[in-house]
Amino acid sequence: MNKNKLLLWSVVAALAGFIFGFDTVVISGANLPIKELWHTTPLFHGFFIMSMALWGTVIGAMFGGIPTEKYGRKKVLLWIGILFSVSALGSALATNPYAFSFFRFIGGLGIGVSSVAAPTYISEISTAKTRGRLVGMYQFNIVFGILIAFFSNYLLKGFDGNNDWRWMLGVMAIPSLIYTLMVFSIPESPRWLISIKQDFAKAKEVLLLIGADNPDEEMKNIQAANDAIAAGISRSFFSSKYKKVLWLAFFVAFFNQWSGINFILYYAPEILERAGIAAKDSLFNSIAIGGTNLLFTFAGLYLIDRIGRKQLLIIGSLGYIISLASVAYSFYAHAGDVLLMCSLLAFIASHAIGQGAVIWVFISEIFPNNIRAFGQSFGASVHWVFAALITLITPLFLDKDKGIFGDNPWPIFAFFSFMMALQLFWVLTKMPETRGVSLEELEKQLIAE
């Protein structure tokens, strides 16, 4: 196995995650300045300003499996970089909330499609022993992008007065263009070449480049798994044949968002300001959130191929329950900045080592070769639909003057803690372990005859 090339290609594909992460939370620094600039209603602000990128993400995730399956993983990864570049420049130069929303939507499309194409590509070029770590690099890059976005927002606060937010959003064009150029250097997925394109000669070339010990044998195994699926009673994606993997993908994505992770990342500065922390300090403390996220993502990536996906979700669920209950108590009892900040950092650590490390790996490996892109699209769609809904309704609960809970948002965090208790029950009773099992062997285990 040529580990250097495999790692390099995985890193390039995973860089889509960096832009994904940067774009996801860079809006947190622009949230309050834009609210003051355009004076929109809480519902308008939640839908058009804060969650419009997420609705683009939903569309991108829903339909991203189609071009990924038809045109290949590489071409789609290339177009993702173009979408990110256009979005960054357009959002920074927008002169009204409608133009701003349009370009945020374009960036959201890129995020949605990247959450389909990048994990799919990496899972298909990696081995059973390295798949968790390599696909997990996509999540690592998301987290790294989040940290850099928080840091960038902090540095740019006060840089250009009322136009700070434009620079915060515009700098994303730099990594977007670099990523786009780097995608030209990676090959197409050998499993896509065999399963969809039927180009065995090209697939063998890629397998040889990767350094497969026996490319002919590996090609036979891939084709045998495809033939077994094709010989089944139904190839309809939503047939009973795939019921188990569909439910697994649905629930891991569903619970990911009902932890409140996107809510906290998007609104971190505002949440901290609600606790009495000044605007500049809240941006600085957001960096602490990003740093904790990065540190514990490292831990998750180290453990995912050692103790497995299921154990990480159990650990993460327990951490979620305790930390979210503590955040709720901090707001309810006005317990002070220190407890709130420590509780938020514990929440981020729980997410990074649990759901953050597991979700994209787990979804990318449970579906068969011939529908993997569609399966990834399904799981990502569920994830982003709930992310968009939560971000849309958040201003209705969080807004200090017009919010449902008024000045104290503690019930939001208590509800998220309850949802994580439900996640723990699901993990213990329904989730299988996929560590160290080849993609073709997983098909035999998870797909109904």
C-alpha positions as semicolon CSV with decimal commas, in nm:
position;residue;x (nm);y (nm);z (nm)
1;M;0,000;0,000;0,000
2;N;0,144;0,338;-0,108
3;K;0,059;0,522;0,212
4;N;0,201;0,855;0,098
5;K;-0,018;0,887;-0,212
6;L;-0,322;0,752;-0,030
7;L;-0,273;1,008;0,246
8;L;-0,211;1,292;0,001
9;W;-0,524;1,222;-0,203
10;S;-0,731;1,183;0,112
11;V;-0,601;1,515;0,246
12;V;-0,685;1,696;-0,079
13;A;-1,042;1,560;-0,082
14;A;-1,075;1,632;0,290
15;L;-0,980;1,998;0,233
16;A;-1,338;2,044;0,114
17;G;-1,417;1,993;0,480
18;F;-1,192;2,285;0,578
19;I;-1,392;2,523;0,360
20;F;-1,712;2,357;0,481
21;G;-1,612;2,426;0,844
22;F;-1,492;2,780;0,775
23;D;-1,811;2,870;0,590
24;T;-2,033;2,709;0,852
25;V;-1,926;2,934;1,139
26;V;-1,777;3,244;0,973
27;I;-2,133;3,376;0,975
28;S;-2,122;3,384;1,357
29;G;-1,893;3,688;1,341
30;A;-2,119;3,860;1,088
31;N;-2,443;3,776;1,271
32;L;-2,476;4,080;1,497
33;P;-2,324;4,341;1,255
34;I;-2,565;4,232;0,979
35;K;-2,857;4,237;1,224
36;E;-2,771;4,598;1,308
37;L;-2,706;4,692;0,943
38;W;-3,030;4,570;0,783
39;H;-3,267;4,571;1,085
40;T;-3,470;4,271;0,976
41;T;-3,720;4,079;1,188
42;P;-3,597;3,778;1,392
43;L;-3,771;3,535;1,154
44;F;-3,629;3,705;0,843
45;H;-3,283;3,714;1,001
46;G;-3,304;3,346;1,096
47;F;-3,421;3,233;0,751
48;F;-3,253;3,465;0,500
49;I;-2,936;3,563;0,684
50;M;-2,839;3,279;0,918
51;S;-2,995;2,965;0,771
52;M;-2,998;3,037;0,396
53;A;-2,660;2,868;0,353
54;L;-2,802;2,567;0,533
55;W;-3,099;2,547;0,299
56;G;-2,850;2,548;0,013
57;T;-2,668;2,273;0,197
58;V;-2,991;2,073;0,220
59;I;-3,043;2,099;-0,157
60;G;-2,679;2,018;-0,225
61;A;-2,690;1,715;0,002
62;M;-3,022;1,590;-0,136
63;F;-2,914;1,604;-0,499
64;G;-2,536;1,581;-0,464
65;G;-2,548;1,203;-0,502
66;I;-2,672;1,233;-0,861
67;P;-2,371;1,414;-1,017
68;T;-2,134;1,229;-0,780
69;E;-2,265;0,899;-0,914
70;K;-2,300;1,006;-1,277
71;Y;-1,991;1,220;-1,340
72;G;-1,756;1,081;-1,077
73;R;-1,619;1,192;-0,743
74;K;-1,329;1,398;-0,880
75;K;-1,530;1,626;-1,112
76;V;-1,780;1,701;-0,838
77;L;-1,503;1,783;-0,590
78;L;-1,368;2,031;-0,845
79;W;-1,702;2,209;-0,885
80;I;-1,737;2,232;-0,508
81;G;-1,430;2,455;-0,497
82;I;-1,578;2,682;-0,764
83;L;-1,905;2,717;-0,572
84;F;-1,716;2,805;-0,253
85;S;-1,511;3,072;-0,433
86;V;-1,815;3,240;-0,589
87;S;-2,001;3,235;-0,257
88;A;-1,717;3,393;-0,060
89;L;-1,670;3,686;-0,297
90;G;-2,042;3,738;-0,359
91;S;-2,134;3,738;0,011
92;A;-1,857;3,983;0,095
93;L;-1,966;4,229;-0,175
94;A;-2,345;4,199;-0,120
95;T;-2,529;4,531;-0,087
96;N;-2,862;4,402;0,045
97;P;-2,992;4,103;0,242
98;Y;-3,135;3,934;-0,069
99;A;-2,808;3,931;-0,264
100;F;-2,631;3,822;0,052
101;S;-2,875;3,533;0,097
102;F;-2,830;3,424;-0,265
103;F;-2,453;3,393;-0,239
104;R;-2,477;3,223;0,101
105;F;-2,713;2,976;-0,066
106;I;-2,451;2,907;-0,336
107;G;-2,193;2,832;-0,068
108;G;-2,444;2,607;0,102
109;L;-2,481;2,406;-0,217
110;G;-2,105;2,350;-0,210
111;I;-2,115;2,236;0,153
112;G;-2,403;1,997;0,087
113;V;-2,239;1,835;-0,213
114;S;-1,902;1,817;-0,035
115;S;-2,061;1,623;0,251
116;V;-2,161;1,365;-0,011
117;A;-1,863;1,354;-0,246
118;A;-1,562;1,392;-0,014
119;P;-1,640;1,116;0,243
120;T;-1,754;0,887;-0,039
121;Y;-1,430;0,941;-0,231
122;I;-1,204;0,889;0,070
123;S;-1,387;0,575;0,187
124;E;-1,349;0,425;-0,161
125;I;-0,973;0,473;-0,188
126;S;-0,888;0,366;0,169
127;T;-0,847;0,024;0,335
128;A;-1,057;-0,131;0,611
129;K;-0,779;-0,063;0,864
130;T;-0,733;0,304;0,772
131;R;-1,084;0,401;0,661
132;G;-1,189;0,552;0,994
133;R;-0,884;0,776;1,021
134;L;-0,877;0,879;0,656
135;V;-1,249;0,959;0,624
136;G;-1,221;1,119;0,967
137;M;-0,977;1,370;0,819
138;Y;-1,279;1,526;0,649
139;Q;-1,422;1,594;0,996
140;F;-1,081;1,710;1,119
141;N;-1,069;1,964;0,837
142;I;-1,422;2,080;0,920
143;V;-1,310;2,139;1,277
144;F;-0,986;2,305;1,167
145;G;-1,186;2,532;0,937
146;I;-1,416;2,619;1,227
147;L;-1,119;2,713;1,445
148;I;-0,958;2,925;1,173
149;A;-1,293;3,098;1,108
150;F;-1,332;3,186;1,475
151;F;-0,970;3,308;1,485
152;S;-1,013;3,504;1,161
153;N;-1,329;3,668;1,292
154;Y;-1,148;3,768;1,610
155;L;-0,853;3,921;1,421
156;L;-1,079;4,107;1,177
157;K;-1,302;4,254;1,449
158;G;-1,230;4,627;1,431
159;F;-1,029;4,594;1,108
160;D;-1,261;4,801;0,888
161;G;-1,533;4,941;1,111
162;N;-1,882;4,851;0,992
163;N;-1,736;4,646;0,706
164;D;-1,553;4,394;0,925
165;W;-1,805;4,125;0,838
166;R;-1,732;4,161;0,465
167;W;-1,365;4,076;0,523
168;M;-1,464;3,789;0,751
169;L;-1,665;3,631;0,470
170;G;-1,439;3,732;0,179
171;V;-1,118;3,570;0,303
172;M;-1,273;3,228;0,242
173;A;-1,204;3,278;-0,130
174;I;-0,832;3,215;-0,069
175;P;-0,853;2,852;0,058
176;S;-1,136;2,787;-0,188
177;L;-0,917;2,868;-0,488
178;I;-0,619;2,674;-0,348
179;Y;-0,840;2,368;-0,291
180;T;-0,982;2,391;-0,646
181;L;-0,633;2,382;-0,799
182;M;-0,525;2,089;-0,580
183;V;-0,818;1,868;-0,688
184;F;-0,665;1,845;-1,036
185;S;-0,388;1,628;-0,886
186;I;-0,607;1,344;-0,753
187;P;-0,728;1,038;-0,950
188;E;-1,084;0,910;-0,979
189;S;-1,216;0,658;-0,724
190;P;-1,135;0,301;-0,839
191;R;-1,465;0,172;-0,695
192;W;-1,659;0,429;-0,900
193;L;-1,462;0,335;-1,211
194;I;-1,556;-0,032;-1,159
195;S;-1,910;-0,001;-1,023
196;I;-2,044;0,283;-1,237
197;K;-1,806;0,347;-1,529
198;Q;-1,707;-0,018;-1,585
199;D;-1,357;0,107;-1,666
200;F;-1,150;-0,180;-1,527
201;A;-0,824;-0,075;-1,692
202;K;-0,832;0,273;-1,539
203;A;-0,939;0,131;-1,202
204;K;-0,640;-0,102;-1,205
205;E;-0,409;0,193;-1,279
206;V;-0,542;0,378;-0,975
207;L;-0,514;0,070;-0,753
208;L;-0,154;0,029;-0,864
209;L;-0,085;0,396;-0,788
210;I;-0,230;0,352;-0,442
211;G;-0,010;0,045;-0,403
212;A;-0,272;-0,228;-0,365
213;D;-0,104;-0,562;-0,291
214;N;-0,318;-0,751;-0,540
215;P;-0,521;-0,514;-0,761
216;D;-0,672;-0,793;-0,972
217;E;-0,802;-0,971;-0,662
218;E;-0,935;-0,645;-0,520
219;M;-1,116;-0,571;-0,845
220;K;-1,273;-0,916;-0,839
221;N;-1,398;-0,862;-0,482
222;I;-1,550;-0,526;-0,572
223;Q;-1,719;-0,668;-0,882
224;A;-1,844;-0,974;-0,690
225;A;-2,005;-0,749;-0,430
226;N;-2,167;-0,543;-0,707
227;D;-2,298;-0,858;-0,877
228;A;-2,445;-0,985;-0,550
229;I;-2,635;-0,659;-0,501
230;A;-2,749;-0,653;-0,865
231;A;-2,887;-1,006;-0,828
232;G;-3,108;-0,901;-0,535
233;I;-3,485;-0,881;-0,544
234;S;-3,489;-0,500;-0,581
235;R;-3,249;-0,220;-0,663
236;S;-3,483;0,060;-0,557
237;F;-3,296;0,281;-0,311
238;F;-3,588;0,296;-0,068
239;S;-3,671;-0,074;-0,088
240;S;-3,683;-0,304;0,215
241;K;-3,346;-0,439;0,096
242;Y;-3,174;-0,125;0,224
243;K;-3,408;-0,055;0,517
244;K;-3,152;-0,123;0,788
245;V;-2,879;0,102;0,648
246;L;-3,128;0,378;0,571
247;W;-3,247;0,384;0,932
248;L;-2,889;0,376;1,059
249;A;-2,795;0,672;0,839
250;F;-3,112;0,859;0,937
251;F;-3,067;0,830;1,311
252;V;-2,694;0,903;1,327
253;A;-2,760;1,223;1,126
254;F;-3,079;1,309;1,316
255;F;-2,916;1,289;1,657
256;N;-2,607;1,476;1,537
257;Q;-2,810;1,793;1,494
258;W;-3,038;1,750;1,794
259;S;-2,728;1,773;2,011
260;G;-2,745;2,145;1,932
261;I;-2,397;2,156;1,775
262;N;-2,481;2,386;1,484
263;F;-2,694;2,605;1,708
264;I;-2,398;2,661;1,940
265;L;-2,141;2,706;1,662
266;Y;-2,355;2,952;1,467
267;Y;-2,457;3,157;1,767
268;A;-2,153;3,114;1,994
269;P;-2,070;3,487;2,026
270;E;-2,435;3,576;2,094
271;I;-2,475;3,296;2,350
272;L;-2,163;3,414;2,531
273;E;-2,274;3,775;2,520
274;R;-2,604;3,667;2,677
275;A;-2,396;3,539;2,966
276;G;-2,248;3,887;3,009
277;I;-1,928;3,846;2,811
278;A;-1,837;4,149;2,597
279;A;-1,846;4,123;2,216
280;K;-1,469;4,112;2,161
281;D;-1,426;3,866;2,450
282;S;-1,708;3,649;2,315
283;L;-1,526;3,621;1,982
284;F;-1,206;3,531;2,167
285;N;-1,386;3,266;2,372
286;S;-1,528;3,131;2,047
287;I;-1,165;3,053;1,957
288;A;-1,141;2,847;2,276
289;I;-1,447;2,654;2,155
290;G;-1,278;2,595;1,817
291;G;-0,952;2,491;1,982
292;T;-1,125;2,240;2,207
293;N;-1,307;2,105;1,905
294;L;-0,978;2,052;1,722
295;L;-0,800;1,890;2,017
296;F;-1,072;1,635;2,085
297;T;-1,118;1,566;1,714
298;F;-0,755;1,448;1,721
299;A;-0,851;1,216;2,006
300;G;-1,151;1,089;1,811
301;L;-0,944;1,019;1,500
302;Y;-0,685;0,835;1,711
303;L;-0,950;0,615;1,871
304;I;-1,195;0,554;1,586
305;D;-0,999;0,264;1,432
306;R;-0,886;0,140;1,774
307;I;-1,197;0,122;1,994
308;G;-1,456;0,169;1,718
309;R;-1,744;0,391;1,614
310;K;-2,000;0,263;1,865
311;Q;-1,781;0,312;2,172
312;L;-1,701;0,670;2,067
313;L;-2,072;0,749;2,037
314;I;-2,139;0,605;2,383
315;I;-1,862;0,821;2,532
316;G;-1,986;1,127;2,341
317;S;-2,349;1,072;2,442
318;L;-2,264;1,061;2,811
319;G;-2,060;1,379;2,776
320;Y;-2,342;1,550;2,586
321;I;-2,601;1,471;2,853
322;I;-2,391;1,604;3,141
323;S;-2,251;1,913;2,966
324;L;-2,580;2,030;2,815
325;A;-2,760;1,988;3,147
326;S;-2,483;2,196;3,303
327;V;-2,524;2,472;3,040
328;A;-2,898;2,476;3,109
329;Y;-2,833;2,506;3,482
330;S;-2,579;2,786;3,425
331;F;-2,841;2,997;3,250
332;Y;-3,127;2,897;3,479
333;A;-2,943;2,974;3,804
334;H;-2,726;3,258;3,665
335;A;-2,430;3,052;3,787
336;G;-2,167;3,269;3,622
337;D;-1,931;3,283;3,324
338;V;-1,686;3,019;3,442
339;L;-1,936;2,733;3,475
340;L;-2,104;2,825;3,147
341;M;-1,776;2,837;2,955
342;C;-1,651;2,511;3,105
343;S;-1,982;2,342;3,026
344;L;-1,975;2,464;2,665
345;L;-1,618;2,341;2,624
346;A;-1,716;2,001;2,770
347;F;-2,005;1,990;2,521
348;I;-1,772;2,064;2,230
349;A;-1,526;1,798;2,351
350;S;-1,809;1,543;2,373
351;H;-1,919;1,623;2,020
352;A;-1,567;1,613;1,874
353;I;-1,480;1,274;2,019
354;G;-1,825;1,126;1,950
355;Q;-2,060;1,240;1,675
356;G;-1,803;1,466;1,514
357;A;-1,556;1,184;1,463
358;V;-1,813;0,921;1,370
359;I;-2,093;1,060;1,151
360;W;-1,924;1,101;0,811
361;V;-1,721;0,782;0,855
362;F;-2,023;0,574;0,954
363;I;-2,252;0,698;0,676
364;S;-1,981;0,658;0,410
365;E;-1,917;0,291;0,495
366;I;-2,260;0,133;0,555
367;F;-2,397;0,161;0,199
368;P;-2,307;-0,073;-0,091
369;N;-2,070;0,043;-0,366
370;N;-2,340;0,087;-0,629
371;I;-2,552;0,324;-0,416
372;R;-2,290;0,472;-0,182
373;A;-2,314;0,824;-0,323
374;F;-2,695;0,815;-0,294
375;G;-2,667;0,677;0,059
376;Q;-2,421;0,948;0,157
377;S;-2,659;1,199;0,001
378;F;-2,949;1,063;0,206
379;G;-2,759;1,076;0,537
380;A;-2,618;1,420;0,464
381;S;-2,965;1,547;0,367
382;V;-3,113;1,437;0,697
383;H;-2,824;1,603;0,879
384;W;-2,865;1,933;0,696
385;V;-3,246;1,947;0,700
386;F;-3,241;1,941;1,079
387;A;-2,942;2,178;1,091
388;A;-3,136;2,428;0,880
389;L;-3,455;2,391;1,084
390;I;-3,273;2,445;1,412
391;T;-3,083;2,747;1,279
392;L;-3,405;2,891;1,132
393;I;-3,602;2,878;1,456
394;T;-3,316;2,972;1,691
395;P;-3,377;3,351;1,678
396;L;-3,734;3,285;1,792
397;F;-3,594;3,132;2,112
398;L;-3,267;3,321;2,154
399;D;-3,366;3,680;2,071
400;K;-3,340;3,883;2,392
401;D;-3,631;4,117;2,320
402;K;-3,871;3,908;2,109
403;G;-3,764;3,553;2,192
404;I;-4,004;3,295;2,337
405;F;-3,791;3,242;2,647
406;G;-3,717;3,610;2,696
407;D;-3,389;3,675;2,872
408;N;-3,311;3,315;2,974
409;P;-3,266;3,043;2,708
410;W;-3,203;2,756;2,953
411;P;-3,494;2,534;2,823
412;I;-3,319;2,502;2,483
413;F;-3,017;2,333;2,639
414;A;-3,229;2,114;2,868
415;F;-3,414;1,987;2,560
416;F;-3,088;1,909;2,378
417;S;-2,968;1,714;2,683
418;F;-3,286;1,505;2,674
419;M;-3,235;1,432;2,304
420;M;-2,886;1,304;2,376
421;A;-3,027;1,061;2,633
422;L;-3,239;0,924;2,348
423;Q;-2,926;0,901;2,130
424;L;-2,749;0,695;2,398
425;F;-3,041;0,450;2,405
426;W;-3,031;0,417;2,025
427;V;-2,655;0,359;2,016
428;L;-2,674;0,090;2,285
429;T;-2,963;-0,097;2,124
430;K;-2,941;-0,047;1,746
431;M;-2,599;0,067;1,621
432;P;-2,359;-0,198;1,484
433;E;-1,981;-0,174;1,500
434;T;-1,811;-0,127;1,161
435;R;-1,448;-0,098;1,270
436;G;-1,197;-0,304;1,069
437;V;-1,453;-0,451;0,827
438;S;-1,411;-0,409;0,449
439;L;-1,680;-0,222;0,256
440;E;-1,770;-0,539;0,067
441;E;-1,800;-0,743;0,389
442;L;-2,022;-0,475;0,542
443;E;-2,258;-0,517;0,247
444;K;-2,303;-0,882;0,339
445;Q;-2,371;-0,795;0,703
446;L;-2,606;-0,500;0,663
447;I;-2,797;-0,555;0,338
448;A;-3,104;-0,779;0,349
449;E;-3,119;-1,074;0,110
